[in-house]
Structures are given as C-alpha cells and as structure tokens.
Amino acid sequence: MADFLVPKNQSLVLERFDYRLTYGKTGRAKYISHLDLMRTMQRVFKRAKIPIWYTQGFNPHAYLNFPLALSLGTDSTVEVLDVALLEEHDSDEIMTRLNACMPEGLHIYKVAKPVLKHTEIAQAEYTIKFNSNTSADEAKTRFEHFAGRDKIEIEKRTKKKGINIVDIKPHINLVSATASDNMTVIDIILPAGCQFNLNTSLVMDAFCKLESVEIDNIYTTRTKIMCKNGEDFI
C-alpha cells in the first residue's frame, strides 16, 4: 500500500480512560445548539490542557458522547457527557480544571467513572412553568384534564415514514401540577433515550390545542435522567 494511503495512526495503540461528566446548561447557555455545544466542550478540554482520546482510522475524531441531547431553550442541571482521555486524572482535578475554562451557563457538578451504559436511559423528568391567557389555577385544572384524556394524538415526523399520527397519552406521566405566583407549574416524566423520545414542546403544543390555552411565557428545566425502572441514571 502506498505510504500516502496509510492512516498516520494505524499502528497506534493508545490507552484510554473513560469518565462521565454531569453538567448544567442554564441561563444564556441553554440557547447553545447541540453542534455548538460539542465544539465548545472540545475547546474547553483544550484550554484546560486535558488531552482527549481520539478514535482510530482514516477519520479520527475526539471521543465525546452526549447520550441525551437537550432541546434548545431548555435549562438542565443533569446533563451527561461521556469522554475518553489519554491520561488518567483525579475526578476532582478534572472538574476544577474544566470549570475554570467553562463559558457562562455551563458548569460541571460531578466527574466519575461510567457505571451504566447510555442505552439504559429510558425517561427524563421536567419542570415546566408557564403563564397563559387564563389564571394559573385554571391552567392547572386544564392540564390535569389534558393528562387524563383517553387519547392525545399528535403529528410526529419520522425519517422513514414521514408524518405519523401518534397517541402520546400512554407516554405522559404527570407527577404533579400546582399554581404558584401566577405561574402554573407542571412536573412531568416523558420517554427519552434510544427507543423513543417525546419532546416537551410537542406535549405543550398538544395541550394548548386541545384545551384552548394560549401560553405567554414558558420555562422548561430537565431535572432528572432515569432508567426504565425509575432509578437515576447519574
């Protein structure tokens, strides 16, 4: 084989050290797209002088795995990033060095060795706060009625079949609904992960349509990432 066709790293055998980072994406950072977040994290590791392990082959790339992408505009303090490093470091040292280089709104809360596989992620919990064209108490009552319907059918686009009509009622788990300070507060568990994802915006759009509610302001926060049995993933 001609020398110019041989990958430069073909004969490299580089040891890798896997870590799982739990971080928050809040404030202005919640408007960073997923693609820009990947670029941002690579720059952070570079500035912190923590070398990332690269995949082998013709097109090597930094091993950064975000198991569950976060919708644009959603806050979260439970996001997960799996990363492979070239060197072993103390977990607290990694967290300190990375946080010193993080932009506003991104903050690492925990660094540890991965235990569960990302394929075990099955659901996520969200807190949704909003005010609307009706009172907070009335909106709370209407959401409870919405969650109690026999069917909640929406149009959902898929890559293979285009637009399908899907009944999302079996996938909505209403934890609580309250009214406080002119805001309606909803705690809800939705499917997330490799098998099936249900976006909070789809749920709220269906709620507004079926219950004749117009939302003025809405704030969504992901509060938990869980396995199928309800245990926390992190």
mmCIF file of the C-alpha atoms, coordinates in Angstrom:
data_MODEL
# 
_entry.id   MODEL 
# 
loop_
_atom_site.group_PDB 
_atom_site.id 
_atom_site.type_symbol 
_atom_site.label_atom_id 
_atom_site.label_alt_id 
_atom_site.label_comp_id 
_atom_site.label_asym_id 
_atom_site.label_entity_id 
_atom_site.label_seq_id 
_atom_site.pdbx_PDB_ins_code 
_atom_site.Cartn_x 
_atom_site.Cartn_y 
_atom_site.Cartn_z 
_atom_site.occupancy 
_atom_site.B_iso_or_equiv 
_atom_site.pdbx_formal_charge 
_atom_site.auth_seq_id 
_atom_site.auth_comp_id 
_atom_site.auth_asym_id 
_atom_site.auth_atom_id 
_atom_site.pdbx_PDB_model_num 
ATOM 1   C CA . MET A 1 1   ? 0.000   0.000  0.000  1.00 0.00 ? 1   MET A CA 1 
ATOM 2   C CA . ALA A 1 2   ? 1.307   3.447  -0.898 1.00 0.00 ? 2   ALA A CA 1 
ATOM 3   C CA . ASP A 1 3   ? 2.567   5.422  2.087  1.00 0.00 ? 3   ASP A CA 1 
ATOM 4   C CA . PHE A 1 4   ? 0.118   8.264  1.476  1.00 0.00 ? 4   PHE A CA 1 
ATOM 5   C CA . LEU A 1 5   ? -2.819  5.831  1.805  1.00 0.00 ? 5   LEU A CA 1 
ATOM 6   C CA . VAL A 1 6   ? -1.770  4.517  5.211  1.00 0.00 ? 6   VAL A CA 1 
ATOM 7   C CA . PRO A 1 7   ? -3.504  6.285  8.141  1.00 0.00 ? 7   PRO A CA 1 
ATOM 8   C CA . LYS A 1 8   ? -0.961  8.037  10.345 1.00 0.00 ? 8   LYS A CA 1 
ATOM 9   C CA . ASN A 1 9   ? -2.389  6.421  13.483 1.00 0.00 ? 9   ASN A CA 1 
ATOM 10  C CA . GLN A 1 10  ? -2.866  2.893  12.095 1.00 0.00 ? 10  GLN A CA 1 
ATOM 11  C CA . SER A 1 11  ? -0.203  1.349  14.309 1.00 0.00 ? 11  SER A CA 1 
ATOM 12  C CA . LEU A 1 12  ? -1.003  3.409  17.395 1.00 0.00 ? 12  LEU A CA 1 
ATOM 13  C CA . VAL A 1 13  ? -2.278  1.620  20.485 1.00 0.00 ? 13  VAL A CA 1 
ATOM 14  C CA . LEU A 1 14  ? -3.339  4.381  22.847 1.00 0.00 ? 14  LEU A CA 1 
ATOM 15  C CA . GLU A 1 15  ? -4.720  3.593  26.267 1.00 0.00 ? 15  GLU A CA 1 
ATOM 16  C CA . ARG A 1 16  ? -7.966  5.390  27.036 1.00 0.00 ? 16  ARG A CA 1 
ATOM 17  C CA . PHE A 1 17  ? -9.507  6.401  30.333 1.00 0.00 ? 17  PHE A CA 1 
ATOM 18  C CA . ASP A 1 18  ? -13.302 6.816  30.401 1.00 0.00 ? 18  ASP A CA 1 
ATOM 19  C CA . TYR A 1 19  ? -15.108 9.418  32.502 1.00 0.00 ? 19  TYR A CA 1 
ATOM 20  C CA . ARG A 1 20  ? -18.709 10.540 32.848 1.00 0.00 ? 20  ARG A CA 1 
ATOM 21  C CA . LEU A 1 21  ? -19.369 14.234 33.449 1.00 0.00 ? 21  LEU A CA 1 
ATOM 22  C CA . THR A 1 22  ? -22.608 15.589 34.912 1.00 0.00 ? 22  THR A CA 1 
ATOM 23  C CA . TYR A 1 23  ? -23.043 19.238 33.999 1.00 0.00 ? 23  TYR A CA 1 
ATOM 24  C CA . GLY A 1 24  ? -25.553 22.055 33.919 1.00 0.00 ? 24  GLY A CA 1 
ATOM 25  C CA . LYS A 1 25  ? -26.658 24.050 30.876 1.00 0.00 ? 25  LYS A CA 1 
ATOM 26  C CA . THR A 1 26  ? -28.567 27.081 32.114 1.00 0.00 ? 26  THR A CA 1 
ATOM 27  C CA . GLY A 1 27  ? -29.106 30.769 31.517 1.00 0.00 ? 27  GLY A CA 1 
ATOM 28  C CA . ARG A 1 28  ? -27.693 32.010 28.220 1.00 0.00 ? 28  ARG A CA 1 
ATOM 29  C CA . ALA A 1 29  ? -26.076 28.626 27.578 1.00 0.00 ? 29  ALA A CA 1 
ATOM 30  C CA . LYS A 1 30  ? -29.478 26.995 27.051 1.00 0.00 ? 30  LYS A CA 1 
ATOM 31  C CA . TYR A 1 31  ? -29.519 28.655 23.621 1.00 0.00 ? 31  TYR A CA 1 
ATOM 32  C CA . ILE A 1 32  ? -26.308 26.915 22.511 1.00 0.00 ? 32  ILE A CA 1 
ATOM 33  C CA . SER A 1 33  ? -27.181 24.344 19.842 1.00 0.00 ? 33  SER A CA 1 
ATOM 34  C CA . HIS A 1 34  ? -26.105 20.722 20.253 1.00 0.00 ? 34  HIS A CA 1 
ATOM 35  C CA . LEU A 1 35  ? -23.492 21.023 17.481 1.00 0.00 ? 35  LEU A CA 1 
ATOM 36  C CA . ASP A 1 36  ? -22.038 24.194 19.002 1.00 0.00 ? 36  ASP A CA 1 
ATOM 37  C CA . LEU A 1 37  ? -22.029 22.515 22.417 1.00 0.00 ? 37  LEU A CA 1 
ATOM 38  C CA . MET A 1 38  ? -19.828 19.724 21.046 1.00 0.00 ? 38  MET A CA 1 
ATOM 39  C CA . ARG A 1 39  ? -17.391 22.306 19.654 1.00 0.00 ? 39  ARG A CA 1 
ATOM 40  C CA . THR A 1 40  ? -17.463 24.251 22.911 1.00 0.00 ? 40  THR A CA 1 
ATOM 41  C CA . MET A 1 41  ? -16.610 21.192 25.001 1.00 0.00 ? 41  MET A CA 1 
ATOM 42  C CA . GLN A 1 42  ? -13.670 20.304 22.749 1.00 0.00 ? 42  GLN A CA 1 
ATOM 43  C CA . ARG A 1 43  ? -12.299 23.836 23.183 1.00 0.00 ? 43  ARG A CA 1 
ATOM 44  C CA . VAL A 1 44  ? -12.790 23.645 26.961 1.00 0.00 ? 44  VAL A CA 1 
ATOM 45  C CA . PHE A 1 45  ? -10.734 20.446 27.199 1.00 0.00 ? 45  PHE A CA 1 
ATOM 46  C CA . LYS A 1 46  ? -8.040  22.027 25.042 1.00 0.00 ? 46  LYS A CA 1 
ATOM 47  C CA . ARG A 1 47  ? -7.875  25.164 27.209 1.00 0.00 ? 47  ARG A CA 1 
ATOM 48  C CA . ALA A 1 48  ? -7.800  23.031 30.361 1.00 0.00 ? 48  ALA A CA 1 
ATOM 49  C CA . LYS A 1 49  ? -4.879  21.072 28.802 1.00 0.00 ? 49  LYS A CA 1 
ATOM 50  C CA . ILE A 1 50  ? -6.626  17.743 29.300 1.00 0.00 ? 50  ILE A CA 1 
ATOM 51  C CA . PRO A 1 51  ? -5.908  15.596 26.208 1.00 0.00 ? 51  PRO A CA 1 
ATOM 52  C CA . ILE A 1 52  ? -8.893  13.756 24.734 1.00 0.00 ? 52  ILE A CA 1 
ATOM 53  C CA . TRP A 1 53  ? -8.541  10.279 23.261 1.00 0.00 ? 53  TRP A CA 1 
ATOM 54  C CA . TYR A 1 54  ? -9.184  10.172 19.511 1.00 0.00 ? 54  TYR A CA 1 
ATOM 55  C CA . THR A 1 55  ? -10.802 7.336  17.576 1.00 0.00 ? 55  THR A CA 1 
ATOM 56  C CA . GLN A 1 56  ? -8.510  5.371  15.290 1.00 0.00 ? 56  GLN A CA 1 
ATOM 57  C CA . GLY A 1 57  ? -8.803  5.026  11.495 1.00 0.00 ? 57  GLY A CA 1 
ATOM 58  C CA . PHE A 1 58  ? -8.888  7.263  8.436  1.00 0.00 ? 58  PHE A CA 1 
ATOM 59  C CA . ASN A 1 59  ? -11.049 9.941  10.074 1.00 0.00 ? 59  ASN A CA 1 
ATOM 60  C CA . PRO A 1 60  ? -10.061 10.200 13.747 1.00 0.00 ? 60  PRO A CA 1 
ATOM 61  C CA . HIS A 1 61  ? -12.232 12.361 15.967 1.00 0.00 ? 61  HIS A CA 1 
ATOM 62  C CA . ALA A 1 62  ? -12.358 13.277 19.638 1.00 0.00 ? 62  ALA A CA 1 
ATOM 63  C CA . TYR A 1 63  ? -14.398 10.829 21.704 1.00 0.00 ? 63  TYR A CA 1 
ATOM 64  C CA . LEU A 1 64  ? -17.161 12.931 23.234 1.00 0.00 ? 64  LEU A CA 1 
ATOM 65  C CA . ASN A 1 65  ? -20.542 11.264 23.673 1.00 0.00 ? 65  ASN A CA 1 
ATOM 66  C CA . PHE A 1 66  ? -23.677 13.152 24.685 1.00 0.00 ? 66  PHE A CA 1 
ATOM 67  C CA . PRO A 1 67  ? -26.172 10.324 25.436 1.00 0.00 ? 67  PRO A CA 1 
ATOM 68  C CA . LEU A 1 68  ? -29.255 12.552 25.524 1.00 0.00 ? 68  LEU A CA 1 
ATOM 69  C CA . ALA A 1 69  ? -29.409 15.790 23.551 1.00 0.00 ? 69  ALA A CA 1 
ATOM 70  C CA . LEU A 1 70  ? -31.194 18.700 25.255 1.00 0.00 ? 70  LEU A CA 1 
ATOM 71  C CA . SER A 1 71  ? -33.796 20.734 23.391 1.00 0.00 ? 71  SER A CA 1 
ATOM 72  C CA . LEU A 1 72  ? -32.750 24.278 22.573 1.00 0.00 ? 72  LEU A CA 1 
ATOM 73  C CA . GLY A 1 73  ? -34.050 26.732 25.186 1.00 0.00 ? 73  GLY A CA 1 
ATOM 74  C CA . THR A 1 74  ? -34.354 24.125 27.956 1.00 0.00 ? 74  THR A CA 1 
ATOM 75  C CA . ASP A 1 75  ? -32.428 24.508 31.224 1.00 0.00 ? 75  ASP A CA 1 
ATOM 76  C CA . SER A 1 76  ? -30.854 21.489 32.897 1.00 0.00 ? 76  SER A CA 1 
ATOM 77  C CA . THR A 1 77  ? -28.531 20.604 35.759 1.00 0.00 ? 77  THR A CA 1 
ATOM 78  C CA . VAL A 1 78  ? -28.422 16.874 34.971 1.00 0.00 ? 78  VAL A CA 1 
ATOM 79  C CA . GLU A 1 79  ? -26.804 16.678 31.521 1.00 0.00 ? 79  GLU A CA 1 
ATOM 80  C CA . VAL A 1 80  ? -24.363 13.864 30.776 1.00 0.00 ? 80  VAL A CA 1 
ATOM 81  C CA . LEU A 1 81  ? -21.147 13.811 28.769 1.00 0.00 ? 81  LEU A CA 1 
ATOM 82  C CA . ASP A 1 82  ? -19.036 10.680 28.346 1.00 0.00 ? 82  ASP A CA 1 
ATOM 83  C CA . VAL A 1 83  ? -15.437 11.379 27.394 1.00 0.00 ? 83  VAL A CA 1 
ATOM 84  C CA . ALA A 1 84  ? -12.316 9.278  26.844 1.00 0.00 ? 84  ALA A CA 1 
ATOM 85  C CA . LEU A 1 85  ? -8.972  10.775 27.888 1.00 0.00 ? 85  LEU A CA 1 
ATOM 86  C CA . LEU A 1 86  ? -5.385  9.896  27.063 1.00 0.00 ? 86  LEU A CA 1 
ATOM 87  C CA . GLU A 1 87  ? -4.313  10.304 30.681 1.00 0.00 ? 87  GLU A CA 1 
ATOM 88  C CA . GLU A 1 88  ? -5.817  9.270  33.982 1.00 0.00 ? 88  GLU A CA 1 
ATOM 89  C CA . HIS A 1 89  ? -6.698  12.149 36.278 1.00 0.00 ? 89  HIS A CA 1 
ATOM 90  C CA . ASP A 1 90  ? -8.307  12.623 39.663 1.00 0.00 ? 90  ASP A CA 1 
ATOM 91  C CA . SER A 1 91  ? -12.011 13.330 39.173 1.00 0.00 ? 91  SER A CA 1 
ATOM 92  C CA . ASP A 1 92  ? -11.967 16.490 41.291 1.00 0.00 ? 92  ASP A CA 1 
ATOM 93  C CA . GLU A 1 93  ? -8.971  17.781 39.350 1.00 0.00 ? 93  GLU A CA 1 
ATOM 94  C CA . ILE A 1 94  ? -10.781 17.276 36.034 1.00 0.00 ? 94  ILE A CA 1 
ATOM 95  C CA . MET A 1 95  ? -13.846 19.118 37.348 1.00 0.00 ? 95  MET A CA 1 
ATOM 96  C CA . THR A 1 96  ? -11.797 22.043 38.710 1.00 0.00 ? 96  THR A CA 1 
ATOM 97  C CA . ARG A 1 97  ? -9.721  22.498 35.573 1.00 0.00 ? 97  ARG A CA 1 
ATOM 98  C CA . LEU A 1 98  ? -12.679 22.277 33.221 1.00 0.00 ? 98  LEU A CA 1 
ATOM 99  C CA . ASN A 1 99  ? -14.902 24.619 35.234 1.00 0.00 ? 99  ASN A CA 1 
ATOM 100 C CA . ALA A 1 100 ? -12.142 27.223 35.162 1.00 0.00 ? 100 ALA A CA 1 
ATOM 101 C CA . CYS A 1 101 ? -12.464 27.258 31.357 1.00 0.00 ? 101 CYS A CA 1 
ATOM 102 C CA . MET A 1 102 ? -16.235 26.932 31.002 1.00 0.00 ? 102 MET A CA 1 
ATOM 103 C CA . PRO A 1 103 ? -18.295 29.721 29.410 1.00 0.00 ? 103 PRO A CA 1 
ATOM 104 C CA . GLU A 1 104 ? -21.190 31.321 31.282 1.00 0.00 ? 104 GLU A CA 1 
ATOM 105 C CA . GLY A 1 105 ? -24.090 28.939 31.881 1.00 0.00 ? 105 GLY A CA 1 
ATOM 106 C CA . LEU A 1 106 ? -22.089 25.703 31.631 1.00 0.00 ? 106 LEU A CA 1 
ATOM 107 C CA . HIS A 1 107 ? -20.900 24.107 34.871 1.00 0.00 ? 107 HIS A CA 1 
ATOM 108 C CA . ILE A 1 108 ? -19.715 20.608 35.792 1.00 0.00 ? 108 ILE A CA 1 
ATOM 109 C CA . TYR A 1 109 ? -21.138 19.186 39.023 1.00 0.00 ? 109 TYR A CA 1 
ATOM 110 C CA . LYS A 1 110 ? -19.686 15.685 39.026 1.00 0.00 ? 110 LYS A CA 1 
ATOM 111 C CA . VAL A 1 111 ? -16.956 13.603 37.365 1.00 0.00 ? 111 VAL A CA 1 
ATOM 112 C CA . ALA A 1 112 ? -16.867 9.831  37.829 1.00 0.00 ? 112 ALA A CA 1 
ATOM 113 C CA . LYS A 1 113 ? -16.197 6.563  36.056 1.00 0.00 ? 113 LYS A CA 1 
ATOM 114 C CA . PRO A 1 114 ? -19.191 5.392  33.964 1.00 0.00 ? 114 PRO A CA 1 
ATOM 115 C CA . VAL A 1 115 ? -21.310 2.692  35.598 1.00 0.00 ? 115 VAL A CA 1 
ATOM 116 C CA . LEU A 1 116 ? -24.454 2.326  33.498 1.00 0.00 ? 116 LEU A CA 1 
ATOM 117 C CA . LYS A 1 117 ? -24.497 2.180  29.694 1.00 0.00 ? 117 LYS A CA 1 
ATOM 118 C CA . HIS A 1 118 ? -26.140 5.115  27.938 1.00 0.00 ? 118 HIS A CA 1 
ATOM 119 C CA . THR A 1 119 ? -28.547 2.640  26.289 1.00 0.00 ? 119 THR A CA 1 
ATOM 120 C CA . GLU A 1 120 ? -30.186 2.227  29.720 1.00 0.00 ? 120 GLU A CA 1 
ATOM 121 C CA . ILE A 1 121 ? -31.579 5.774  29.596 1.00 0.00 ? 121 ILE A CA 1 
ATOM 122 C CA . ALA A 1 122 ? -35.345 5.461  29.190 1.00 0.00 ? 122 ALA A CA 1 
ATOM 123 C CA . GLN A 1 123 ? -37.030 8.587  30.589 1.00 0.00 ? 123 GLN A CA 1 
ATOM 124 C CA . ALA A 1 124 ? -36.497 12.112 31.857 1.00 0.00 ? 124 ALA A CA 1 
ATOM 125 C CA . GLU A 1 125 ? -38.331 14.381 34.270 1.00 0.00 ? 125 GLU A CA 1 
ATOM 126 C CA . TYR A 1 126 ? -39.071 18.034 33.533 1.00 0.00 ? 126 TYR A CA 1 
ATOM 127 C CA . THR A 1 127 ? -40.434 21.011 35.400 1.00 0.00 ? 127 THR A CA 1 
ATOM 128 C CA . ILE A 1 128 ? -42.487 23.274 33.153 1.00 0.00 ? 128 ILE A CA 1 
ATOM 129 C CA . LYS A 1 129 ? -43.528 26.717 34.395 1.00 0.00 ? 129 LYS A CA 1 
ATOM 130 C CA . PHE A 1 130 ? -45.812 28.912 32.329 1.00 0.00 ? 130 PHE A CA 1 
ATOM 131 C CA . ASN A 1 131 ? -48.448 31.610 32.400 1.00 0.00 ? 131 ASN A CA 1 
ATOM 132 C CA . SER A 1 132 ? -51.229 31.920 29.869 1.00 0.00 ? 132 SER A CA 1 
ATOM 133 C CA . ASN A 1 133 ? -54.424 33.670 28.842 1.00 0.00 ? 133 ASN A CA 1 
ATOM 134 C CA . THR A 1 134 ? -56.159 32.111 31.827 1.00 0.00 ? 134 THR A CA 1 
ATOM 135 C CA . SER A 1 135 ? -55.450 32.044 35.556 1.00 0.00 ? 135 SER A CA 1 
ATOM 136 C CA . ALA A 1 136 ? -52.749 29.764 36.949 1.00 0.00 ? 136 ALA A CA 1 
ATOM 137 C CA . ASP A 1 137 ? -55.366 27.681 38.792 1.00 0.00 ? 137 ASP A CA 1 
ATOM 138 C CA . GLU A 1 138 ? -57.495 27.310 35.669 1.00 0.00 ? 138 GLU A CA 1 
ATOM 139 C CA . ALA A 1 139 ? -54.464 26.330 33.562 1.00 0.00 ? 139 ALA A CA 1 
ATOM 140 C CA . LYS A 1 140 ? -53.533 23.746 36.214 1.00 0.00 ? 140 LYS A CA 1 
ATOM 141 C CA . THR A 1 141 ? -57.056 22.262 36.066 1.00 0.00 ? 141 THR A CA 1 
ATOM 142 C CA . ARG A 1 142 ? -56.987 22.191 32.278 1.00 0.00 ? 142 ARG A CA 1 
ATOM 143 C CA . PHE A 1 143 ? -53.607 20.451 32.209 1.00 0.00 ? 143 PHE A CA 1 
ATOM 144 C CA . GLU A 1 144 ? -54.869 17.797 34.616 1.00 0.00 ? 144 GLU A CA 1 
ATOM 145 C CA . HIS A 1 145 ? -57.857 17.287 32.327 1.00 0.00 ? 145 HIS A CA 1 
ATOM 146 C CA . PHE A 1 146 ? -55.484 17.098 29.335 1.00 0.00 ? 146 PHE A CA 1 
ATOM 147 C CA . ALA A 1 147 ? -53.279 14.480 31.020 1.00 0.00 ? 147 ALA A CA 1 
ATOM 148 C CA . GLY A 1 148 ? -56.368 12.436 31.918 1.00 0.00 ? 148 GLY A CA 1 
ATOM 149 C CA . ARG A 1 149 ? -57.722 12.157 28.371 1.00 0.00 ? 149 ARG A CA 1 
ATOM 150 C CA . ASP A 1 150 ? -58.188 8.721  26.845 1.00 0.00 ? 150 ASP A CA 1 
ATOM 151 C CA . LYS A 1 151 ? -56.162 9.726  23.794 1.00 0.00 ? 151 LYS A CA 1 
ATOM 152 C CA . ILE A 1 152 ? -53.758 12.544 22.946 1.00 0.00 ? 152 ILE A CA 1 
ATOM 153 C CA . GLU A 1 153 ? -52.966 12.293 19.259 1.00 0.00 ? 153 GLU A CA 1 
ATOM 154 C CA . ILE A 1 154 ? -50.271 14.398 17.619 1.00 0.00 ? 154 ILE A CA 1 
ATOM 155 C CA . GLU A 1 155 ? -48.482 14.520 14.283 1.00 0.00 ? 155 GLU A CA 1 
ATOM 156 C CA . LYS A 1 156 ? -44.917 13.228 14.660 1.00 0.00 ? 156 LYS A CA 1 
ATOM 157 C CA . ARG A 1 157 ? -42.356 13.304 11.872 1.00 0.00 ? 157 ARG A CA 1 
ATOM 158 C CA . THR A 1 158 ? -40.072 10.294 11.380 1.00 0.00 ? 158 THR A CA 1 
ATOM 159 C CA . LYS A 1 159 ? -37.191 9.804  8.963  1.00 0.00 ? 159 LYS A CA 1 
ATOM 160 C CA . LYS A 1 160 ? -38.589 6.607  7.450  1.00 0.00 ? 160 LYS A CA 1 
ATOM 161 C CA . LYS A 1 161 ? -42.354 7.142  7.366  1.00 0.00 ? 161 LYS A CA 1 
ATOM 162 C CA . GLY A 1 162 ? -42.712 10.922 7.207  1.00 0.00 ? 162 GLY A CA 1 
ATOM 163 C CA . ILE A 1 163 ? -45.580 12.307 9.314  1.00 0.00 ? 163 ILE A CA 1 
ATOM 164 C CA . ASN A 1 164 ? -47.455 9.826  11.520 1.00 0.00 ? 164 ASN A CA 1 
ATOM 165 C CA . ILE A 1 165 ? -50.374 10.226 13.908 1.00 0.00 ? 165 ILE A CA 1 
ATOM 166 C CA . VAL A 1 166 ? -49.164 9.098  17.331 1.00 0.00 ? 166 VAL A CA 1 
ATOM 167 C CA . ASP A 1 167 ? -51.099 8.706  20.578 1.00 0.00 ? 167 ASP A CA 1 
ATOM 168 C CA . ILE A 1 168 ? -48.765 10.118 23.242 1.00 0.00 ? 168 ILE A CA 1 
ATOM 169 C CA . LYS A 1 169 ? -51.188 9.628  26.144 1.00 0.00 ? 169 LYS A CA 1 
ATOM 170 C CA . PRO A 1 170 ? -49.510 6.341  27.304 1.00 0.00 ? 170 PRO A CA 1 
ATOM 171 C CA . HIS A 1 171 ? -46.149 8.118  27.406 1.00 0.00 ? 171 HIS A CA 1 
ATOM 172 C CA . ILE A 1 172 ? -47.142 11.063 29.618 1.00 0.00 ? 172 ILE A CA 1 
ATOM 173 C CA . ASN A 1 173 ? -46.623 10.619 33.350 1.00 0.00 ? 173 ASN A CA 1 
ATOM 174 C CA . LEU A 1 174 ? -47.904 13.663 35.237 1.00 0.00 ? 174 LEU A CA 1 
ATOM 175 C CA . VAL A 1 175 ? -46.076 13.827 38.572 1.00 0.00 ? 175 VAL A CA 1 
ATOM 176 C CA . SER A 1 176 ? -47.701 16.999 39.888 1.00 0.00 ? 176 SER A CA 1 
ATOM 177 C CA . ALA A 1 177 ? -49.482 20.177 38.859 1.00 0.00 ? 177 ALA A CA 1 
ATOM 178 C CA . THR A 1 178 ? -49.577 23.288 41.029 1.00 0.00 ? 178 THR A CA 1 
ATOM 179 C CA . ALA A 1 179 ? -50.284 27.011 40.769 1.00 0.00 ? 179 ALA A CA 1 
ATOM 180 C CA . SER A 1 180 ? -47.886 29.485 42.385 1.00 0.00 ? 180 SER A CA 1 
ATOM 181 C CA . ASP A 1 181 ? -47.136 33.201 41.918 1.00 0.00 ? 181 ASP A CA 1 
ATOM 182 C CA . ASN A 1 182 ? -49.346 33.464 38.824 1.00 0.00 ? 182 ASN A CA 1 
ATOM 183 C CA . MET A 1 183 ? -47.469 30.564 37.234 1.00 0.00 ? 183 MET A CA 1 
ATOM 184 C CA . THR A 1 184 ? -48.685 27.046 36.540 1.00 0.00 ? 184 THR A CA 1 
ATOM 185 C CA . VAL A 1 185 ? -46.002 24.512 37.461 1.00 0.00 ? 185 VAL A CA 1 
ATOM 186 C CA . ILE A 1 186 ? -46.024 21.059 35.893 1.00 0.00 ? 186 ILE A CA 1 
ATOM 187 C CA . ASP A 1 187 ? -43.715 18.187 36.846 1.00 0.00 ? 187 ASP A CA 1 
ATOM 188 C CA . ILE A 1 188 ? -43.812 15.535 34.157 1.00 0.00 ? 188 ILE A CA 1 
ATOM 189 C CA . ILE A 1 189 ? -41.931 12.387 33.136 1.00 0.00 ? 189 ILE A CA 1 
ATOM 190 C CA . LEU A 1 190 ? -41.527 11.664 29.419 1.00 0.00 ? 190 LEU A CA 1 
ATOM 191 C CA . PRO A 1 191 ? -39.777 8.900  27.462 1.00 0.00 ? 191 PRO A CA 1 
ATOM 192 C CA . ALA A 1 192 ? -36.191 9.651  26.448 1.00 0.00 ? 192 ALA A CA 1 
ATOM 193 C CA . GLY A 1 193 ? -33.271 7.685  25.077 1.00 0.00 ? 193 GLY A CA 1 
ATOM 194 C CA . CYS A 1 194 ? -32.546 5.278  22.241 1.00 0.00 ? 194 CYS A CA 1 
ATOM 195 C CA . GLN A 1 195 ? -36.011 3.748  21.878 1.00 0.00 ? 195 GLN A CA 1 
ATOM 196 C CA . PHE A 1 196 ? -38.404 6.713  21.941 1.00 0.00 ? 196 PHE A CA 1 
ATOM 197 C CA . ASN A 1 197 ? -38.169 10.423 22.696 1.00 0.00 ? 197 ASN A CA 1 
ATOM 198 C CA . LEU A 1 198 ? -41.019 12.783 23.473 1.00 0.00 ? 198 LEU A CA 1 
ATOM 199 C CA . ASN A 1 199 ? -40.205 16.474 23.430 1.00 0.00 ? 199 ASN A CA 1 
ATOM 200 C CA . THR A 1 200 ? -41.848 18.762 25.987 1.00 0.00 ? 200 THR A CA 1 
ATOM 201 C CA . SER A 1 201 ? -42.752 21.217 23.214 1.00 0.00 ? 201 SER A CA 1 
ATOM 202 C CA . LEU A 1 202 ? -44.874 18.544 21.488 1.00 0.00 ? 202 LEU A CA 1 
ATOM 203 C CA . VAL A 1 203 ? -46.718 17.901 24.744 1.00 0.00 ? 203 VAL A CA 1 
ATOM 204 C CA . MET A 1 204 ? -47.326 21.591 25.410 1.00 0.00 ? 204 MET A CA 1 
ATOM 205 C CA . ASP A 1 205 ? -48.440 22.241 21.819 1.00 0.00 ? 205 ASP A CA 1 
ATOM 206 C CA . ALA A 1 206 ? -50.972 19.417 22.146 1.00 0.00 ? 206 ALA A CA 1 
ATOM 207 C CA . PHE A 1 207 ? -52.143 20.814 25.500 1.00 0.00 ? 207 PHE A CA 1 
ATOM 208 C CA . CYS A 1 208 ? -52.686 24.288 24.044 1.00 0.00 ? 208 CYS A CA 1 
ATOM 209 C CA . LYS A 1 209 ? -54.561 22.914 21.045 1.00 0.00 ? 209 LYS A CA 1 
ATOM 210 C CA . LEU A 1 210 ? -56.841 20.516 22.915 1.00 0.00 ? 210 LEU A CA 1 
ATOM 211 C CA . GLU A 1 211 ? -57.532 22.717 25.949 1.00 0.00 ? 211 GLU A CA 1 
ATOM 212 C CA . SER A 1 212 ? -57.744 26.089 24.116 1.00 0.00 ? 212 SER A CA 1 
ATOM 213 C CA . VAL A 1 213 ? -54.902 27.650 26.095 1.00 0.00 ? 213 VAL A CA 1 
ATOM 214 C CA . GLU A 1 214 ? -52.544 30.338 24.809 1.00 0.00 ? 214 GLU A CA 1 
ATOM 215 C CA . ILE A 1 215 ? -49.177 30.393 26.622 1.00 0.00 ? 215 ILE A CA 1 
ATOM 216 C CA . ASP A 1 216 ? -47.489 33.759 27.141 1.00 0.00 ? 216 ASP A CA 1 
ATOM 217 C CA . ASN A 1 217 ? -44.247 32.673 28.810 1.00 0.00 ? 217 ASN A CA 1 
ATOM 218 C CA . ILE A 1 218 ? -42.799 29.212 29.406 1.00 0.00 ? 218 ILE A CA 1 
ATOM 219 C CA . TYR A 1 219 ? -39.678 27.961 31.224 1.00 0.00 ? 219 TYR A CA 1 
ATOM 220 C CA . THR A 1 220 ? -38.627 24.319 30.984 1.00 0.00 ? 220 THR A CA 1 
ATOM 221 C CA . THR A 1 221 ? -35.989 22.571 33.092 1.00 0.00 ? 221 THR A CA 1 
ATOM 222 C CA . ARG A 1 222 ? -34.808 18.966 32.851 1.00 0.00 ? 222 ARG A CA 1 
ATOM 223 C CA . THR A 1 223 ? -34.464 17.789 36.442 1.00 0.00 ? 223 THR A CA 1 
ATOM 224 C CA . LYS A 1 224 ? -33.771 14.048 36.145 1.00 0.00 ? 224 LYS A CA 1 
ATOM 225 C CA . ILE A 1 225 ? -32.486 11.468 33.671 1.00 0.00 ? 225 ILE A CA 1 
ATOM 226 C CA . MET A 1 226 ? -33.675 7.990  34.595 1.00 0.00 ? 226 MET A CA 1 
ATOM 227 C CA . CYS A 1 227 ? -33.530 4.327  33.649 1.00 0.00 ? 227 CYS A CA 1 
ATOM 228 C CA . LYS A 1 228 ? -36.602 2.239  32.819 1.00 0.00 ? 228 LYS A CA 1 
ATOM 229 C CA . ASN A 1 229 ? -37.002 1.158  36.447 1.00 0.00 ? 229 ASN A CA 1 
ATOM 230 C CA . GLY A 1 230 ? -37.120 4.787  37.593 1.00 0.00 ? 230 GLY A CA 1 
ATOM 231 C CA . GLU A 1 231 ? -33.619 4.881  39.091 1.00 0.00 ? 231 GLU A CA 1 
ATOM 232 C CA . ASP A 1 232 ? -31.443 7.907  38.364 1.00 0.00 ? 232 ASP A CA 1 
ATOM 233 C CA . PHE A 1 233 ? -29.010 7.355  35.503 1.00 0.00 ? 233 PHE A CA 1 
ATOM 234 C CA . ILE A 1 234 ? -26.349 9.502  37.166 1.00 0.00 ? 234 ILE A CA 1 
# 
